[in-house]
């Protein structure tokens, strides 16, 4: 199975409106559509920070302006989609538009989907503080980082993280390969940044070895968030993909599973 891995597209609001209402693709959106057409994947994996918060309700319609209906999409949200609304309201906004396209699988809601003999599990994930750069580092040291826009983040970030970790644990399966798809990092080696202030918000130092992957099969880690490209077996025993897209700079990776 051939997967096109995308992340951190950060689509601009006006480009989304034009694409949906006027069927006019901006140059960046046209580049994404051309990449999908050129690769002709069996599925697209999209790991978050795709649209701005008010446009979460348009996510499915937006994706189908770029990806043909016949191609399944496995998607997560990212931290940017949660800005300005409570955690629960954001997930509800996502849920409201899922019935419109049964071939777009939002892991934030369902936790997992099996396609082509692979168990795709995941969700946004968030962070748990395990990647602090010093023991006394606090969550409210934002210093230019803007997740303070998520209501209750400073008191509930561990609960947000636990939502995903518990769901991922529950959806793991023996006897088949697993692709763990998250926005935030499931392992520090997928970071691409030197240790620093940013690390607190990057993800989890090592979720991978807390999970019951079946080592008899090839397993995969697909993520984003850091805007740094990391590809390969950086976590021994796993093929890792952090595509490293930057704002208005499309990067992708074709993964064969």
C-alpha positions in Angstrom: 0.0 0.0 0.0 1.3 3.4 -1.0 0.7 6.3 1.5 1.2 10.0 0.8 2.1 11.6 4.1 1.3 15.3 4.6 1.3 17.5 7.7 1.3 21.1 8.8 -0.3 22.5 5.6 -1.5 25.6 7.6 -4.1 26.5 4.9 -4.9 30.2 4.8 -8.5 31.1 5.6 -9.1 33.0 2.3 -7.6 30.2 0.2 -10.0 27.7 1.9 -13.0 29.9 1.2 -12.0 30.4 -2.4 -11.4 26.7 -3.0 -14.8 25.7 -1.5 -17.0 28.6 -2.7 -15.4 29.5 -6.0 -13.6 26.2 -6.8 -10.4 28.4 -7.3 -7.2 26.9 -5.9 -4.5 29.1 -4.7 -1.0 28.2 -6.0 -0.2 26.4 -2.7 -3.5 24.4 -2.8 -2.9 23.6 -6.5 0.5 22.3 -5.6 -1.0 19.9 -3.0 -3.6 18.7 -5.5 -0.9 18.1 -8.1 1.2 16.1 -5.6 -1.8 13.9 -4.9 -2.4 13.4 -8.6 1.3 12.7 -9.3 1.7 10.2 -6.5 -1.7 8.5 -7.0 -1.6 7.0 -3.5 -3.8 4.3 -2.0 -4.4 6.6 0.9 -3.4 10.0 2.3 -2.2 10.4 5.9 -2.6 13.9 7.1 -1.3 14.6 10.6 -2.8 18.0 11.6 -2.4 21.8 11.5 -4.4 21.8 8.3 -7.0 24.6 8.8 -7.6 27.4 11.2 -10.0 26.7 14.1 -13.2 28.3 12.6 -12.7 26.1 9.5 -12.6 22.7 11.3 -16.2 22.4 10.3 -15.1 22.6 6.7 -12.2 20.2 6.9 -13.8 17.3 5.0 -15.1 19.5 2.2 -11.7 21.2 2.0 -9.8 17.9 1.7 -12.1 16.7 -1.1 -11.2 19.8 -3.2 -7.6 18.4 -3.2 -8.0 14.7 -2.8 -10.3 12.6 -5.1 -13.2 10.9 -3.5 -11.8 7.4 -4.3 -8.7 8.0 -2.1 -9.2 7.3 1.7 -7.9 9.9 4.0 -6.6 9.1 7.5 -6.4 12.4 9.4 -5.7 14.0 12.8 -6.1 17.5 14.1 -3.1 19.5 15.2 -2.7 22.0 18.1 -3.6 25.0 15.8 -7.1 23.5 15.2 -7.8 23.7 19.0 -7.0 27.4 19.4 -9.9 29.5 20.7 -12.3 26.7 21.7 -12.4 24.2 24.5 -11.0 20.8 23.7 -14.5 19.2 23.8 -16.1 21.8 21.5 -13.3 21.3 18.9 -13.9 17.6 18.8 -17.7 18.2 18.6 -17.1 20.6 15.6 -15.1 17.8 13.9 -17.8 15.2 14.6 -20.5 17.3 13.2 -19.2 17.0 9.6 -17.9 13.4 9.6 -21.0 11.8 8.2 -20.5 13.7 4.9 -17.6 11.5 3.8 -17.3 8.0 5.2 -13.8 7.6 3.5 -12.2 10.3 5.7 -11.2 8.7 8.9 -10.6 11.2 11.8 -8.4 9.4 14.4 -9.2 12.1 17.0 -12.7 10.6 17.1 -12.4 6.9 16.2 -8.9 6.1 17.4 -8.1 3.7 14.6 -9.0 2.3 11.2 -7.8 -0.8 9.4 -6.8 -0.3 5.7 -4.8 -2.6 3.5 -4.0 -4.9 6.4 -2.5 -2.1 8.5 -3.9 -0.8 11.8 -3.7 3.0 11.7 -4.0 4.4 15.2 -3.5 7.8 16.7 -4.8 11.4 17.1 -3.4 14.8 17.9 -1.7 13.4 21.0 -0.6 16.8 22.7 2.3 16.7 25.2 2.9 15.5 28.7 5.9 17.5 29.9 8.3 14.6 29.4 10.4 16.6 27.0 11.1 19.5 29.4 14.6 20.9 29.0 14.9 21.4 32.8 13.1 19.9 35.8 11.4 23.1 36.9 10.2 24.2 33.4 6.6 25.4 33.5 3.8 25.1 30.9 3.1 28.9 31.1 6.6 29.9 29.8 5.1 30.5 26.4 7.9 32.8 25.1 6.4 33.2 21.6 4.7 29.8 21.5 1.0 30.3 21.2 -0.8 27.3 22.6 -2.0 29.6 25.4 -4.8 30.2 22.9 -6.3 26.8 23.8 -8.7 27.3 26.7 -7.7 25.5 29.9 -4.4 24.3 28.3 -2.3 25.2 31.4 -4.5 23.2 33.8 -5.7 20.4 31.5 -2.8 19.6 29.0 -2.2 16.3 30.8 -5.9 15.4 30.5 -5.8 16.2 26.7 -2.7 14.0 26.4 -4.3 11.2 28.4 -7.4 11.2 26.1 -5.2 10.2 23.2 -2.8 7.9 25.0 -5.7 5.9 26.4 -7.5 5.7 23.1 -4.3 4.6 21.3 -3.7 1.9 23.9 -7.3 0.6 23.5 -7.0 0.5 19.7 -3.7 -1.4 19.4 -3.9 -4.9 17.9 -1.6 -7.9 17.7 -1.2 -9.9 14.6 -0.8 -7.0 12.2 1.4 -4.0 11.4 0.6 -0.7 13.1 1.0 2.9 11.8 0.9 5.3 14.7 -0.3 8.6 13.3 0.0 11.7 15.5 0.5 15.4 15.2 2.7 15.8 18.2 5.8 13.6 18.4 5.5 10.1 19.9 9.3 10.0 20.3 12.0 12.6 20.9 14.1 11.3 18.0 11.5 12.6 15.5 12.0 16.1 16.8 14.5 17.6 14.4 15.2 20.5 16.8 18.0 20.8 19.3 16.7 20.5 22.9 15.3 23.8 24.0 12.3 25.8 25.2 10.2 24.5 22.3 10.7 20.9 23.4 8.1 21.1 26.2 5.3 21.5 23.6 6.6 19.0 21.0 5.1 15.8 22.3 6.2 12.8 24.3 9.7 11.6 24.9 8.9 8.0 24.3 5.3 6.9 23.9 6.4 4.3 21.4 7.8 1.9 23.9 4.7 2.2 26.1 2.6 0.7 23.4 2.2 -3.0 22.5 3.4 -3.0 18.9 3.7 -6.5 17.4 7.4 -6.8 16.6 6.8 -9.6 14.1 5.6 -6.9 11.7 6.9 -3.7 10.2 5.6 -0.7 12.2 5.5 3.0 11.4 5.5 6.4 13.1 3.9 9.2 11.2 3.8 12.7 12.7 4.4 16.5 12.2 4.2 19.6 14.3 7.9 20.5 14.4 8.3 21.7 10.8 11.6 19.8 10.7 12.0 16.9 8.4 13.0 13.5 10.0 12.7 10.4 7.8 14.0 6.9 8.6 14.6 4.4 11.3 15.6 6.9 13.9 13.7 4.9 16.5 15.1 1.4 16.1 12.6 -1.0 14.7 10.2 1.6 13.4 10.1 3.5 10.1 9.6 7.2 11.1 8.1 10.0 8.9 8.0 13.6 10.0 7.6 15.4 6.7 8.8 18.8 7.9 6.4 21.1 6.0 6.8 24.8 6.7 4.2 27.6 6.2 3.6 27.8 2.4 6.4 25.3 1.8 5.0 21.9 0.9 6.9 18.8 1.8 5.6 15.3 1.6 6.8 11.7 1.8 5.6 8.5 0.0 5.6 5.6 2.4 5.1 2.0 1.3 3.6 -0.2 3.9 
